[in-house]
Amino acid sequence: MNKSNKIYVAGHRGMVGSAIIRELKDQGFENIITRTHSELDLTNQQQVQEFFSQEKPDQVYLAAAKVGGIFANDTYPADFIYQNLMIEANVIHSAFKSGVKKLLFLGSSCIYPKLADQPMKEDALLSGYLEPTNEPYAIAKIAGIKLCESYNRQYGESHGIDYRSVMPTNLYGPGDNYHPENSHVIPALIRRFHNAKINNEEKVIVWGSGNPKREFLYVDDMASASVHVMNLDKEIHDQNTKEMCSHINVGTGKDLSIGELAKILKKVVGFAGEIEFDSSKPDGSPRKLMDSSRLNILGWNPRVDLERGLTLTYENYLQNIMSQ
Ligand SMILES: NC(=O)c1ccc[n+]([C@@H]2O[C@H](COP(=O)([O-])OP(=O)(O)OC[C@H]3O[C@@H](n4cnc5c(N)ncnc54)[C@H](OP(=O)(O)O)[C@@H]3O)[C@@H](O)[C@H]2O)c1
């Protein structure tokens, strides 16, 4: 791995992109280039082509995407499919045209069918119907994987390109979105437990029965997995993936119920009241766990356990609200 490589991180202000920058700097990569959304709109083909032909990076981490919760996905399906398809097509094609040899595309566990066997293995892709609420987003993410695979198949040998994909489970950590109506379960609960603690409330109501099980990965672990996969030896990578099933799951291999998660968060935040579950609210899938054994065989394991990750996340939340 060449530490002087010129590396473009797309989406560097996002939760994952900023963690990738921290990881790259920690590992001694210094030649990192970035552009904000207002400096470079990745849905704009001409702007993206000009950027790549001027900068000619060696490696690209594609962590820019239009991301949102169930409500946003259900309300703005056209924005989710159009913007994500455009970002991926523009970045991957312009990267290829400008001679980028190595690119890492970040997808999501929502690419897998709604009723996929648990834990979900990489080859569950395209084996059944997707969850309808985020189908447009998932289709765009599947297209991103297939773009990487198709460019590798057509130009891998002739142009020496090697474009890879990673599929993270649910992520949390510094830089997360704490929006009151549009945030994922961990930031939403941190916010609610914190406010309940400050206001001396007696209880916090958690939506659903608390029974569904989910998997969570600390974002710095996701960043370290991304840099690991990007720099894996090609022979080892190719031996453990398939030409048309090349994506790699990134998770902890462990899940827990939302009820158990709420108990840990109550302790981390220091809320002394009760947790009440509102079973009239929908639960979603009973279980969503990824099989990350492909990545484990490739030499990567997570470092940050859930309680420690949640503690670091709450510390970061407190720092942010104090600096506002
Ligand atoms: N968060 C999770 O739990 C999770 C789980 C699985 C997979 N992932 C994947 O990880 C990737 C990054 O997610 P994240 O959580 O870091 O999302 P995020 O915090 O919303 O960051 C996304 C970044 O992309 C930028 N962006 C969006 N549209 C753009 C455009 N047209 N041109 C230029 N920049 C644009 C955003 O900039 P602006 O904010 O300025 O628009 C933002 O900096 C995504 O592919 C997502 O699917 C995330």
The ligand as an ORCA input file, in Angstrom:
! r2SCAN-3c Opt
* xyz 0 1
  N     -25.463      5.510      8.399
  C     -25.712      4.214      8.320
  O     -26.247      3.594      9.260
  C     -25.331      3.456      7.093
  C     -25.602      2.098      7.084
  C     -25.291      1.371      5.964
  C     -24.721      2.005      4.881
  N     -24.452      3.328      4.897
  C     -23.873      3.906      3.675
  O     -22.714      4.662      3.937
  C     -22.639      5.755      3.008
  C     -22.460      7.050      3.785
  O     -23.534      7.189      4.700
  P     -23.533      8.282      5.861
  O     -24.309      7.703      6.973
  O     -22.144      8.773      6.070
  O     -24.419      9.408      5.170
  P     -24.363     10.995      5.413
  O     -23.882     11.288      6.785
  O     -25.704     11.509      4.983
  O     -23.255     11.476      4.383
  C     -23.454     11.459      2.998
  C     -22.592     12.530      2.379
  O     -22.804     12.546      0.949
  C     -22.894     13.898      0.544
  N     -23.695     14.012     -0.682
  C     -24.981     13.628     -0.866
  N     -25.380     13.940     -2.095
  C     -24.333     14.550     -2.717
  C     -24.126     15.125     -3.997
  N     -25.102     15.114     -4.933
  N     -22.927     15.659     -4.291
  C     -21.949     15.691     -3.367
  N     -22.067     15.164     -2.131
  C     -23.264     14.598     -1.807
  C     -23.575     14.604      1.689
  O     -23.330     15.977      1.629
  P     -24.511     17.004      2.076
  O     -24.899     16.582      3.481
  O     -23.877     18.338      1.978
  O     -25.643     16.767      1.103
  C     -22.898     13.939      2.897
  O     -21.683     14.566      3.222
  C     -23.928      5.709      2.190
  O     -23.664      5.098      0.960
  C     -24.846      4.846      2.993
  O     -25.716      4.110      2.182
  C     -24.749      4.077      5.991
*
